[in-house]
Structure formats: C-alpha cells, structure tokens
C-alpha cells in the first residue's frame, strides 16, 4: 500500500510538472530562460543547504553567479552581446575568494571555495544547456524539439531503469553508492532509450553509426549523472536533496541526469548537425 501511494504521488507530480513545463517551454525564449534560472537558483538553494551555508550574503553570491551563467546562455542563443565565459568564471571565483577572505577559516578556506564554485558549475552550468537546447536550430531539430528530445530520452532512461530494476533487478550496480540501483535496471534503461533514439533518428532519416553510438552513450551518461548525485548524497549522508517535488525529492534529485545529458547532447548535435 505504501509503495502504491508513493507511486501515485510521483505520477501526479510528474503530470503536473509536464503540463507546467509545456506551458513554459512554448512561452518563448525569455520566459524559458527565467524558468531555467529559477530551477538553477532552487538547485543552488538545495546545494547551499547540503553545505549547511548560513550566510544569506554568500547564498546571494551563489544565486547571482548561477543566474549569470544561465543568462549568458540566453544572450548567446539570441545573438545578443554577451560576456566571454572566462570573464564570468573570473568574477565568480573572485567573489567567492573575497567572501572567504573576509570570513577567513584557516582549515576550510580552500574547501569552501572549491565546494561553492563546484556547485555553481555543476548546477547552473549544466542547466544553462537547457537554454541552449531550447533555442537550438539545425535540421531536423527546430522549435524546441532538441530540448524535448533530451527531456524525453532522459525520462525514458530513468523510467526504463526503474521498472526493469523492480521486475528483474537482483545484483546491485553500485552497492556502496546506491544499493537500489541494479545492473538489470541499468541494462533496461540503456536498451529502452537506445531504441527510442534509433527510432527517432530513423524517422528523421539521419541515422548512421555515429547516431547509434550516441543512442547507446546517452543513457549511460544519464545513469552516470544519476550515480554522481547519489555520490553527493552519500558523501553528505542525506536521502534527498530537498522536498520541493512531492514523491521525487528536490530539484537535484529530479534533474541529476539531465544536468549531464543536456551538455552531452548539445555538443553532439552541434558537431553532427552544425559543423558538418
């Protein structure tokens, strides 16, 4: 009964989330930038909670830094003037350094800067590719189809792994990191997603050996992203990064795989469809 209730809560949250996402994605580039910025800021909020950051001023630095990264991706995709990423990263590092300098802790100075900088790059850097994918335009991907492709394929990996693991999973894939993730689940996630990607690329008449490699690699990258977040939670001894999404946990719990699959897919698309 408990499992059924939990599954019901997950399904309801997913349906509401998908409907809301449809509305926001099709509301235009600027609205979607705001959406990605809010998601990134919420992810940073969860990460700050994991690090047990108490300072509101430091949190503000993290929020502004993450929004800068996402906003820059919006400027790039819409052909506006933008800052080189080297300058943005310099501003972020300098801001974190100055804060730590005036709040110096001898034993934690480098650790604090490293953790905070990593959180910005991991969360905001990964989610900024949602904006790149939203505005990606190269045949046969137009009008947000690249973004929907990644969202759908990532969801299929997660769903395929979950149900296959529930049905056939016996041997744990990473017993120390995440005992509930099984080898059978991983195989199921890879197989179902690879079939989906192969079907889509055949439909678009672009399938070749490179797309086959991508079809197999994509779900592996998604699983790696999921395991990466599991490593973080294991390291900080927490079950979920947050509670904002009923039945799913936090923002990072829901977008952990997408943070990896989004940049992976964008660069593959760019090489295959833009440079060729």
N, C-alpha and C positions, 0 to 999 in steps of 0.2 A: 504493500500500500504506500509506504514511504517513497519507494522508487517511482511509482506511478505519479504521485503528487509532485515530485521533483521534476520528472519528465514533462508533466503538464505545465509547470511553471516555466520551464525552459522554452517550450513550444510557444506559449503565449508571449513571452518576452521577445522571442525571435520574430514572430509575426508582426508585433508592434514595431520592432526595430526595423524590419524590412520595409514596412509601409512608410515609416518616417524617413528612411534612407531614400526611397524612391522620390519622395517629395523634395528632399533637399538636393539630391543629385541633379534633378531636372529643373531646379530653380535658377540655374545659371552658375557661371564660374565663380563669381564673387561670393555668392551665398554658400557654395560648396567650400570655398576657402575658409569662410567663417566656421563652417561645420568642422572641417579638419583641424582648425586652430583650437576650437573648443574641445574636441576629442583629445588633442595633444596636451592641452592645459590640464584636462581631467586626468590624463595619464601621468603627467608630471606631479599632480597633486597626490596621486597614489604612491608614486615613487618617493616623494618627499615624506610621506607617512611611513614607508618602509624604512627610510633612513632616519626616521624619528627627528626630522628637522623641526625645530620650534620657532625659529626666527621668521616672522612674516616678511621682513625685508629680503631675506635670502630666497624665500619662496617667490617673491615678486621678481627677483632676478631670473629665477628659473622659468617662470611663466613668460616673461618678456622675451627671454632668449629662445624659448621654444616657438613662440608666435612669430618671431623674426625669421626663423628658418622656414616655417610654413608659408609666411607671407612672401618671402623671396621666391619660392617656387611658383606662387601665383603671378608675381611680376614677370618671371621668366616665360611662363607659358602664354602670357597675354602680350608679349613683346613690349613691355614697359621697361623703363630704366631700372636696373637692379644692382645690388651690391655683389661683388665677387665673393664667393663663399669663404675665401681666405680672410677677408676683412671681417665678415660676420663671426667666424670662429675666433679671430683675434679679439674682437670685442667681448665675446662670451668668456674666453679664458681670462682676459684682463679683469672683467667684472668679478668673476669668481675669486681671482687672486687678491684683488683689493679688499673684497669682503673678508676673506680668510686672514689677510694681513692685519686688518683692524679688529679681528676677533680670533687672534692667534692661539692655536692649541698645538703645542710642540709635538706631541705624539700623533696628532691626527691631521696635520696640515696637508700633506700630500694625499692622504687617503680621502679627505673630504673633497678636495678639488677634483680628484680622479673620479670618485663616485658621482659627483654632481655633473661634471662635464659628460661623463658616460651616459647618464640618464637623459640629458638633453639630446645627444646624438642618437641614442638608441630609440627614444620615443618620438621626438619631434622630427628627427632626420628620417626615420622610417615612414612616419605618417605623411610627411611632405610629399612622398611619392604618390599618395592618393590624389593630390592635386595635379601632379604631372600626368597620371593616368587618366584623370577626368578630362583633361584638355588634349590628350594625345590624339593626333590626327594623321594617319597614314593608312592607305588601303591595306586590308579591308576593314580597319578599325576606325570608326567615326562616331561622333556624338555620344561620348561616354562609354562606348562598347568595350574599350580596353579596361576601364575600371570595373565594369560588370563582369567581364571575363575573369579578372583576378579574384574578385569577391566570390563569384560562384565557384571557381575551381578550389579556392581555399576552403570554402564551406563544404564542398564535396569531400575534400581530403579529411576534414575534421569529422564529418558525419559518417563517411565510409569506414574510417578507423574506429569510431565509437561503436557502431553496430556490429562490425566484423569482430572487433575485440570482445564485445559482450557475448557473441554467439560462439566463437571458436577460440578465443584467447585463453591460453594456458601459460605459456612461457613469457615472463616479463622481459620487455625490451631493455629497460634501464631500471633494474630493481632498487638501486640506491636513490636515483634521482626521482623517479616516478613509478612506483610499483604497479599501478593500474594500467599503464601503457604496455601493450603486449606486442609481440612480434607479428602475430596474426592480424592484429589491428593495423599495424603499420603497412603490412602487405595489402590488406583490404583497401586502405586509404590510397596507396600508390596505384593499385590496379584500377579502382573506380575513377580516379582523377585522370589517369593516363588515357583511359577510354574516352572520357569527356573531351579532353583536349584534342585527341586524334580525330574524334567525330567533328568537332568544330572546325579544325583546320582542313579536314577533307571537304566539309561543306563550303568553306571559303576558297577551296581549290589552291591552297598554298602548302599542303602537306609535303614534306620531304624528310630526309634523315635528320636534319637539324631540329625540325619540329618534333620528331619522335624522341630525340634526346631531351628536348625541353619538356615534353609530356611526361617523361619518367622523372626528370630532375625536379620539376615544380613541386610535386607532393613531398619529395624528400626534403626540399628546402622548407616547406610548410611544417613538416614534422620536426626539423631541426629548430625552427623558431619556437615551436611549442615546448620542446625539451629545454631550450635556452631559458625560457621564462620559468620552467619548473626548477631549473638550477638556481635561479634567483630566489625563488620562494623557499627552496630547501636551504639555501645559504642563510636566509634571514628567518627561517623557521616559522613561516606563515602558510596558511592553507590557500587563501585567496588574496589578491592584491586589493580588493575592495568589495563593496556590496551594491554598487550603483545599478547593476543589471540583475534583476531577480532571476535566480536559477543558473546564472552564468558567472557571477562574481563581479570583478571590476573591469575597467577598460582594458587593462593589460592582459587580463585573463581572456578577453574576447578577441583582442587584436594582436595577440602574440605572434601568430603565424603570418598574418597579413603584413606586419612590420618587416618580415623577411621576404615574403613572396612579392610584395609591391616593387621594391627596387630591383629584385632579380628579374621580374617580368619586364619592367620598363626598359632596362638596358638590353635585354634580349630583343624586345620589339624594336628598339632604336637601331640596333645593329642589323637586324634582319629586314626591317621594313623601311628605314630611313636612309641608312648608309648604303645599302645595296641598290 
